Amino acid sequence: MDNTLKFIKKLVVMCKVSYNIKRKLMKNLILKVRELLYNVKKLLNYFIIHKIYNFINYKMFAVIDDD
């Protein structure tokens, strides 16, 4: 009986440890995904702004050339 209790206690401790490790891993993973999404968003904003800027420049020069 005593051995069984020790075994159960060990199992509980192992489960707690693995739960904490999983939590830390998930937290790290979530942080990495957030960082990646933030970088992708910055990149997309950069490209969109440049496309708009180039489009406006092209239109302005096209209008100037038409005159």
ChimeraX attribute file (.defattr): number of C-alpha atoms within 10 A of each C-alpha:
attribute: neighborCount
match mode: 1-to-1
recipient: residues
	/A:1	6
	/A:2	7
	/A:3	8
	/A:4	9
	/A:5	10
	/A:6	11
	/A:7	12
	/A:8	12
	/A:9	12
	/A:10	12
	/A:11	12
	/A:12	12
	/A:13	12
	/A:14	12
	/A:15	12
	/A:16	12
	/A:17	12
	/A:18	12
	/A:19	12
	/A:20	12
	/A:21	12
	/A:22	12
	/A:23	12
	/A:24	12
	/A:25	12
	/A:26	12
	/A:27	12
	/A:28	12
	/A:29	12
	/A:30	12
	/A:31	12
	/A:32	12
	/A:33	12
	/A:34	12
	/A:35	12
	/A:36	12
	/A:37	12
	/A:38	12
	/A:39	12
	/A:40	12
	/A:41	12
	/A:42	12
	/A:43	12
	/A:44	12
	/A:45	12
	/A:46	11
	/A:47	12
	/A:48	12
	/A:49	12
	/A:50	12
	/A:51	12
	/A:52	11
	/A:53	12
	/A:54	12
	/A:55	12
	/A:56	12
	/A:57	12
	/A:58	12
	/A:59	12
	/A:60	12
	/A:61	12
	/A:62	11
	/A:63	10
	/A:64	9
	/A:65	8
	/A:66	7
	/A:67	6
